[in-house]
Amino acid sequence: MNSRLQQLRLSFRSLNLNDGQAPDPRFTLANERTFLAWIRTALALLGGGVAIEAFTVELLEPLLRTLLATALIGLSATLSLGACWRWLRVERALRHRQPPPISELVPLLTLAVALLAMVSAGLFWGLA
């Protein structure tokens, strides 16, 4: 077990956040707040996926219900991983006094939520 802990520590060291200069703490804290906002969004999507699976048993066909719930849960997982990746990239940029990288999460989330909204609207008006 001790060797696994050492391997985990080595893998975290490879993130290379100790090089460069320490940024202004306000910028680091702002980066963390942004990360937490992405995580809150991912948790909301996860909750939506669970709610669709749990509470629409009598409203939606099983396959459609499962597809919608899986799409929301998958988007939640993707957003969580993307939030971590973005936090790391921005933190590295701050330490090297470079401009922050452009986020890939915004277009991904926009397209996915727009698609899910259109499907949900079609279901709502189709069932009404």
Residue frames relative to the residue before (quaternion, step in Angstrom):
aa qw qx qy qz dx dy dz
M 1.0000 0.0000 0.0000 0.0000 0.00 0.00 0.00
N 0.6267 0.5532 -0.3301 0.4385 3.56 1.04 -0.77
S 0.6468 0.5130 -0.3278 0.4595 3.60 1.02 -0.73
R 0.6139 0.5341 -0.3488 0.4650 3.61 1.08 -0.63
L 0.6367 0.5216 -0.3212 0.4684 3.56 1.02 -0.79
Q 0.6495 0.5019 -0.3133 0.4776 3.58 1.00 -0.77
Q 0.6359 0.5158 -0.3306 0.4693 3.60 1.01 -0.75
L 0.6411 0.5198 -0.3201 0.4651 3.56 1.00 -0.79
R 0.6460 0.5113 -0.3167 0.4702 3.59 0.97 -0.83
L 0.6555 0.5051 -0.3160 0.4641 3.59 0.97 -0.81
S 0.6527 0.5050 -0.3317 0.4571 3.58 0.97 -0.75
F 0.6487 0.4938 -0.3259 0.4787 3.61 1.06 -0.63
R 0.6113 0.5414 -0.3548 0.4553 3.59 1.08 -0.59
S 0.6264 0.5533 -0.3405 0.4308 3.56 1.09 -0.64
L 0.5092 0.6319 -0.4328 0.3925 3.60 1.22 -0.14
N 0.2643 -0.8358 0.4558 0.1546 3.55 1.32 -0.26
L 0.3050 0.7590 -0.5207 0.2445 3.57 0.75 1.00
N 0.5948 0.5901 -0.3660 0.4051 3.59 1.23 -0.02
D 0.5970 0.5500 -0.3889 0.4358 3.59 1.18 -0.16
G 0.6812 0.4415 -0.3537 0.4647 3.56 -1.22 0.32
Q 0.5837 -0.5640 0.4458 0.3775 3.53 -1.30 -0.27
A 0.5458 -0.6040 0.4620 0.3519 3.53 -1.12 0.68
P 0.3724 -0.7429 0.5062 0.2306 3.59 -0.76 0.97
D 0.6709 -0.4321 0.3979 0.4526 3.52 -1.33 0.12
P 0.5148 -0.6735 0.4218 0.3216 3.63 -0.72 0.96
R 0.5872 0.5798 -0.3851 0.4131 3.61 1.05 -0.59
F 0.6695 0.4923 -0.3044 0.4656 3.58 1.01 -0.78
T 0.6302 0.5203 -0.3295 0.4729 3.57 1.04 -0.75
L 0.6734 0.4837 -0.2983 0.4729 3.57 0.93 -0.86
A 0.6186 0.5222 -0.3478 0.4729 3.61 1.05 -0.66
N 0.6302 0.5239 -0.3291 0.4691 3.58 1.03 -0.78
E 0.6586 0.4973 -0.3097 0.4722 3.59 0.98 -0.78
R 0.6336 0.5186 -0.3387 0.4635 3.61 1.01 -0.72
T 0.6320 0.5179 -0.3295 0.4730 3.56 1.05 -0.76
F 0.6189 0.5376 -0.3297 0.4682 3.58 1.01 -0.83
L 0.6827 0.4846 -0.2910 0.4631 3.58 0.87 -0.93
A 0.6108 0.5354 -0.3559 0.4622 3.60 1.08 -0.61
W 0.6418 0.5005 -0.3253 0.4814 3.60 1.00 -0.77
I 0.6509 0.5107 -0.3167 0.4639 3.58 1.00 -0.80
R 0.6221 0.5211 -0.3472 0.4701 3.63 1.02 -0.70
T 0.6366 0.5148 -0.3264 0.4724 3.56 1.02 -0.78
A 0.6472 0.5129 -0.3167 0.4666 3.58 0.98 -0.84
L 0.6501 0.5051 -0.3202 0.4688 3.60 1.00 -0.76
A 0.6266 0.5219 -0.3405 0.4680 3.60 1.05 -0.69
L 0.6500 0.4998 -0.3154 0.4777 3.59 0.99 -0.80
L 0.6266 0.5261 -0.3274 0.4726 3.57 1.02 -0.78
G 0.6595 0.4989 -0.3045 0.4727 3.58 0.93 -0.86
G 0.6336 0.5282 -0.3286 0.4601 3.58 1.05 -0.74
G 0.6528 0.5132 -0.3104 0.4627 3.56 0.99 -0.82
V 0.6564 0.4913 -0.3059 0.4840 3.56 0.97 -0.83
A 0.6495 0.5222 -0.3198 0.4508 3.60 0.96 -0.83
I 0.6411 0.5140 -0.3347 0.4613 3.59 0.94 -0.80
E 0.6806 0.4831 -0.2962 0.4644 3.56 0.89 -0.88
A 0.7361 0.4487 -0.2451 0.4435 3.59 0.94 -0.83
F 0.8248 0.3177 -0.1223 0.4514 3.59 0.87 -0.91
T 0.6904 0.4556 -0.3039 0.4726 3.61 1.18 0.02
V 0.2001 0.8212 -0.5112 0.1560 3.55 1.16 0.55
E 0.7614 0.3664 -0.2020 0.4952 3.59 0.89 -0.89
L 0.6574 0.5401 -0.3089 0.4251 3.60 1.21 -0.29
L 0.8054 0.2378 -0.0927 0.5349 3.57 0.95 -0.86
E 0.5724 -0.5523 0.4764 0.3747 3.52 -1.26 0.49
P 0.6168 -0.5899 0.3614 0.3754 3.62 -0.99 0.72
L 0.6666 0.5008 -0.3191 0.4506 3.60 0.89 -0.86
L 0.6713 0.4929 -0.2971 0.4671 3.58 0.89 -0.89
R 0.6343 0.5285 -0.3215 0.4636 3.57 0.98 -0.84
T 0.6753 0.4894 -0.2904 0.4691 3.56 0.92 -0.90
L 0.6456 0.5209 -0.3219 0.4564 3.59 0.99 -0.80
L 0.6678 0.4872 -0.3064 0.4721 3.60 0.90 -0.87
A 0.6667 0.4943 -0.3072 0.4658 3.59 0.88 -0.90
T 0.6602 0.5023 -0.3075 0.4661 3.59 0.95 -0.84
A 0.6293 0.5306 -0.3368 0.4572 3.58 1.02 -0.77
L 0.6801 0.4795 -0.2955 0.4693 3.60 0.88 -0.86
I 0.6721 0.4843 -0.3018 0.4718 3.58 0.93 -0.85
G 0.6436 0.5132 -0.3171 0.4710 3.58 1.03 -0.75
L 0.6354 0.5080 -0.3210 0.4849 3.58 1.03 -0.78
S 0.6206 0.5423 -0.3344 0.4571 3.57 1.05 -0.74
A 0.6713 0.4847 -0.2983 0.4748 3.59 0.90 -0.89
T 0.6472 0.5153 -0.3150 0.4652 3.58 0.96 -0.85
L 0.6647 0.5031 -0.3001 0.4637 3.56 0.95 -0.87
S 0.6293 0.5283 -0.3389 0.4582 3.60 1.00 -0.72
L 0.6792 0.4706 -0.2914 0.4821 3.57 0.88 -0.90
G 0.6524 0.5156 -0.3103 0.4607 3.57 0.99 -0.82
A 0.6215 0.5425 -0.3406 0.4510 3.58 1.05 -0.71
C 0.6474 0.5052 -0.3108 0.4786 3.56 0.99 -0.81
W 0.6486 0.5190 -0.3068 0.4645 3.55 0.93 -0.93
R 0.6653 0.4994 -0.3005 0.4667 3.59 0.92 -0.92
W 0.6286 0.5360 -0.3403 0.4492 3.60 0.94 -0.83
L 0.6636 0.5059 -0.3034 0.4600 3.57 0.92 -0.91
R 0.6727 0.5018 -0.3026 0.4518 3.59 0.89 -0.92
V 0.6696 0.4780 -0.3061 0.4791 3.59 0.94 -0.83
E 0.6358 0.5275 -0.3353 0.4529 3.60 0.96 -0.78
R 0.6431 0.5029 -0.3232 0.4787 3.60 0.98 -0.79
A 0.6489 0.5160 -0.3206 0.4582 3.58 0.94 -0.87
L 0.6415 0.5219 -0.3257 0.4583 3.59 0.97 -0.80
R 0.6836 0.4951 -0.2874 0.4527 3.58 0.94 -0.87
H 0.7350 0.3782 -0.2229 0.5168 3.59 1.14 -0.53
R 0.4468 -0.7252 0.4234 0.3085 3.56 1.31 0.32
Q 0.4320 0.6629 -0.4769 0.3828 3.56 0.98 0.97
P 0.5872 -0.5550 0.4209 0.4122 3.59 -1.17 0.35
P 0.5548 -0.6120 0.4295 0.3650 3.60 -1.05 0.62
P 0.5146 -0.6496 0.4604 0.3182 3.59 -1.05 0.72
I 0.5537 -0.5874 0.4732 0.3527 3.52 -1.25 0.47
S 0.4177 -0.7290 0.4937 0.2243 3.56 -0.93 0.92
E 0.3294 -0.7243 0.5742 0.1928 3.56 -1.00 0.88
L 0.5433 0.6602 -0.3849 0.3475 3.57 1.25 -0.37
V 0.6274 0.5744 -0.3520 0.3905 3.58 0.98 -0.79
P 0.7120 0.4144 -0.3005 0.4807 3.66 0.70 -0.86
L 0.6091 0.5583 -0.3522 0.4396 3.60 1.05 -0.71
L 0.6960 0.4623 -0.2743 0.4760 3.55 0.81 -1.01
T 0.6351 0.5410 -0.3323 0.4399 3.59 0.97 -0.82
L 0.6912 0.4733 -0.2831 0.4669 3.57 0.83 -0.96
A 0.6767 0.5004 -0.3022 0.4476 3.57 0.88 -0.90
V 0.6823 0.4676 -0.2994 0.4756 3.60 0.88 -0.86
A 0.6258 0.5240 -0.3450 0.4635 3.61 1.01 -0.72
L 0.6568 0.5038 -0.3099 0.4677 3.58 0.95 -0.83
L 0.6747 0.4800 -0.2947 0.4770 3.58 0.91 -0.88
A 0.6258 0.5272 -0.3419 0.4621 3.60 1.07 -0.67
M 0.6539 0.5003 -0.3205 0.4684 3.60 0.97 -0.79
V 0.6437 0.5032 -0.3231 0.4775 3.59 0.98 -0.80
S 0.6667 0.4998 -0.3033 0.4623 3.58 0.93 -0.89
A 0.6435 0.5073 -0.3246 0.4724 3.59 0.99 -0.79
G 0.6392 0.5172 -0.3250 0.4673 3.57 0.98 -0.78
L 0.6528 0.4980 -0.3108 0.4788 3.57 1.01 -0.77
F 0.6507 0.5264 -0.3230 0.4418 3.57 0.94 -0.87
W 0.7291 0.4036 -0.2481 0.4940 3.58 0.79 -0.96
G 0.6185 0.5376 -0.3509 0.4531 3.57 1.17 -0.46
L 0.7089 0.4392 -0.2572 0.4882 3.59 1.11 -0.66
A 0.5966 0.6111 -0.3581 0.3773 3.60 1.16 -0.51
